Amino acid sequence: MEWKIGKFLVRLAIKDYFSLDAGILFSGIPKEKWINWCRYPFYLDEQNRVRISVNCFLIKSDQGKSVLVDTSFGNTNLWKENTVKAFDMKNGFNLFKEGLPHPDFIIPTHLHFDHAGGFVEKTEENLVPAFPGSRYLIHNDEIRHAFSVHPKTRSSYLRETIEGVRLISENRLLAGIISGRFELLPGLTIIKTRGHTPGHVSIKIQSEGKTAFIPGALFPTRFHSLTACGVGNDTHALEAANHKIRFMRQAAKKNWLFLMEHDHAIAGFITAYEGIRIP
């Protein structure tokens, strides 16, 4: 699956699956409302977990440079058995395992395990970089918070993920630590969107009159087009909502394509400030 955004080609490169407590995923929305959203493929299990996908996007420019946004949680053998079971982790496809060249840059929207766990692979008992030829761009605020082990958010920054960040740093794969707003390539901008986490970023791709936006966990599914619908582990929930309103307004006016990282449908257009049309 791929999308042409002017001189950029955006491709779905990794797709995995896991389950998350529905009350956390649809925070701020009463159960009598979100229960109607939990139909195939967003089915709800007996543990109140909703099934979602993990979509990671490869962006290729006409200059030959490529950027991978997020890495999913990686191979399930990286994790303890009880972690795999708790989140019902299942690998889908990973085009890099099929010979797709490694990207020049990797940008995690944030360092939660389902977005940054795939930094590393497990070989026997050792961890090794999964993308040894790539360079990582991570917001400094996100690194600080991930290593702070705050009691409210430690369950999202799992130990294996933190070890992965440490490993890529030790292997000198950190190309730079971004801050604020940064244009990595002409037309590809990294925007700090603090809200879900302190150093969360979103990606804007703009070329030849077309725009695609990867909001990360700011807008994980189509249902999060509702302003009141956040995620239970947002560290700055009001900021997240304000960012979401700002970008939805722009997207509705200018027909941006939203690429959602936890929606099975993957891509959609904002038709109103609180609605999304799936193509």
Secondary structure, 3 states (H helix, E strand, C coil): CEEEECCEEEEEEEEEEEEEEHHHHCECCCHHHHCCCCCCCCCECCCCEEEEEEEEEEEECCCCCEEEECCCCCCHHHCCHHHHHHHCCEEEEECCCCCCCCCCEEECCCCCHHHHHHHEEEECCEEEECCCCCEEEEEHHHHHHHHHCCCCCCCCCCHHHHHHHHHHHHCCCEEEEECCEEEEECCEEEEECCCCCCCCEEEEEEECCEEEEECHHHCCCHHHHCCCCECCCCCCHHHHHHHHHHHHHHHHHHCCEEECCCCCCCEEEEEECCEEECC
